Structures are given as structure tokens and as C-alpha cells.
Amino acid sequence: MTLSVQPQSGLVVENLYMTRTMTVYGMHEGEVEMMTHLNTQATVFFSVASGCVSIGAGIWVSAAFSSELSPEGKVLLWGGGPALIVLSAVFVALGIWSMRSRGSMLEKIRRQSRVSAPQA
């Protein structure tokens, strides 16, 4: 029986050269801050909407598995759950409004931006 050991071949490095053309938009600090605020608002609105839906659905699921509801439970079932779902829809609408406002602001910046030749 013979054993042969072959040396491992080394790492082959192949250089790849790539180019990328990027578009850079000139923005004022106030525009950047406004877009940041709109992003934050959208995130908060969608998070609150998610929480409202979760609590409203939790009320309905709890009522579905309960044999008898207390008077407070009936009020929550018929008033609290639907109110939370409606409140959730309001927060979703506000989140969509924030995203659309950000998009229209970015589109305005794109329209106003022009490519200029570099100066020597």
C-alpha cells in the first residue's frame, strides 16, 4: 500500500476592475433633516398602527375563547377592539402620507438637480 501526498495549490487571485456611475444630488441641510423626520414619522406611525392592530386582535381572540364576558369585557369587545382597528387605519394613513411626502420631496430635488461639467 502506498500513500502519496500532493502539495496543495496556492490561492489564485484575479483582479476585477469595475466602474460605477453614481448620481449625487445637492441637498441643503434642512432638506436632509426634513427627510430624516419624515422617515422617523413613517416608522413611528406604522409601529403604532401595528401595536393597535395587535391589541385589538388580542381583545377579539380573548373574547372568542372566553365562556362569559364581564361588563368591561363586553365594552372592550364592542367598543375597544373596533376603535383600535380604526385608530390603526388612521396611523397607517399617516404613515403613507409621510412616505409620499418624502417621495415628493426627493422627486423635487431630482428635478431641480442638474449635471454640470467639472471646472478646471
C-alpha positions as CSV (number, residue, x, y, z in Angstrom):
1,M,0.0,0.0,0.0
2,T,1.4,3.4,-1.0
3,L,0.4,6.8,0.2
4,S,1.1,9.8,-1.9
5,V,0.8,13.4,-0.6
6,Q,0.4,16.1,-3.1
7,P,1.0,19.7,-2.1
8,Q,-2.0,22.0,-2.2
9,S,-2.1,24.6,-4.9
10,G,-1.9,28.2,-3.8
11,L,-4.6,30.8,-3.9
12,V,-5.4,32.2,-7.3
13,V,-6.1,36.0,-7.2
14,E,-7.8,37.5,-10.1
15,N,-8.3,41.3,-10.1
16,L,-11.6,42.6,-11.3
17,Y,-11.8,46.2,-12.2
18,M,-15.3,47.7,-12.0
19,T,-16.7,51.1,-12.5
20,R,-19.8,52.6,-11.1
21,T,-21.6,55.8,-12.1
22,M,-23.3,57.4,-9.2
23,T,-25.7,60.3,-9.2
24,V,-25.1,62.8,-6.4
25,Y,-27.8,65.3,-5.5
26,G,-27.1,68.7,-3.9
27,M,-29.3,68.9,-0.8
28,H,-29.5,71.6,1.9
29,E,-29.1,70.5,5.5
30,G,-32.8,71.4,6.1
31,E,-33.9,69.1,3.4
32,V,-31.8,66.2,4.8
33,E,-33.3,66.9,8.3
34,M,-36.8,67.0,6.8
35,M,-36.3,63.7,5.0
36,T,-35.0,62.2,8.3
37,H,-38.0,63.4,10.2
38,L,-40.4,62.0,7.5
39,N,-38.6,58.6,7.7
40,T,-38.9,58.7,11.5
41,Q,-42.6,59.7,11.4
42,A,-43.4,56.9,8.9
43,T,-41.6,54.3,11.1
44,V,-43.4,55.5,14.3
45,F,-46.8,55.7,12.6
46,F,-46.5,52.2,11.2
47,S,-45.3,50.8,14.5
48,V,-48.2,52.4,16.4
49,A,-50.6,51.0,13.8
50,S,-49.1,47.5,14.3
51,G,-49.5,47.8,18.0
52,C,-53.1,48.9,17.8
53,V,-54.0,46.0,15.5
54,S,-52.2,43.6,17.8
55,I,-54.1,44.8,20.9
56,G,-57.4,44.9,19.0
57,A,-57.0,41.4,17.7
58,G,-55.9,40.3,21.1
59,I,-59.2,41.6,22.6
60,W,-61.2,39.7,20.0
61,V,-59.2,36.5,20.4
62,S,-59.6,36.6,24.2
63,A,-63.3,37.2,23.8
64,A,-63.6,34.3,21.4
65,F,-62.1,31.8,23.9
66,S,-63.9,33.2,26.9
67,S,-67.1,31.5,28.0
68,E,-68.6,34.5,29.6
69,L,-67.6,38.2,29.4
70,S,-67.7,40.7,32.2
71,P,-69.4,44.1,31.5
72,E,-66.0,45.6,31.0
73,G,-65.1,42.8,28.6
74,K,-68.2,43.5,26.6
75,V,-67.4,47.2,26.4
76,L,-63.9,46.3,25.2
77,L,-65.2,43.8,22.7
78,W,-67.7,46.1,21.1
79,G,-66.0,49.4,21.6
80,G,-62.3,49.0,22.3
81,G,-61.5,46.5,19.5
82,P,-63.1,48.4,16.7
83,A,-61.8,51.7,18.0
84,L,-58.3,50.3,18.0
85,I,-58.7,49.0,14.4
86,V,-60.0,52.4,13.2
87,L,-57.1,54.1,15.1
88,S,-54.7,51.7,13.4
89,A,-56.1,52.7,10.0
90,V,-55.6,56.4,10.8
91,F,-51.9,55.7,11.7
92,V,-51.4,53.7,8.5
93,A,-52.8,56.6,6.5
94,L,-50.4,59.0,8.4
95,G,-47.5,56.6,7.6
96,I,-48.4,56.5,3.9
97,W,-48.7,60.3,3.9
98,S,-45.2,60.6,5.5
99,M,-43.7,58.3,2.8
100,R,-45.5,60.1,0.0
101,S,-44.2,63.5,1.3
102,R,-40.7,62.2,1.5
103,G,-41.0,60.8,-2.1
104,S,-42.4,64.0,-3.5
105,M,-39.6,66.0,-1.8
106,L,-37.0,63.6,-3.3
107,E,-38.6,63.9,-6.7
108,K,-38.5,67.7,-6.4
109,I,-34.8,67.6,-5.6
110,R,-34.1,65.3,-8.5
111,R,-36.0,67.7,-10.9
112,Q,-34.0,70.6,-9.6
113,S,-30.6,68.9,-9.8
114,R,-28.6,69.4,-13.0
115,V,-25.3,67.7,-14.1
116,S,-22.6,70.3,-14.6
117,A,-19.2,69.8,-16.2
118,P,-16.2,69.9,-13.8
119,Q,-14.4,73.2,-13.7
120,A,-10.6,73.2,-14.3
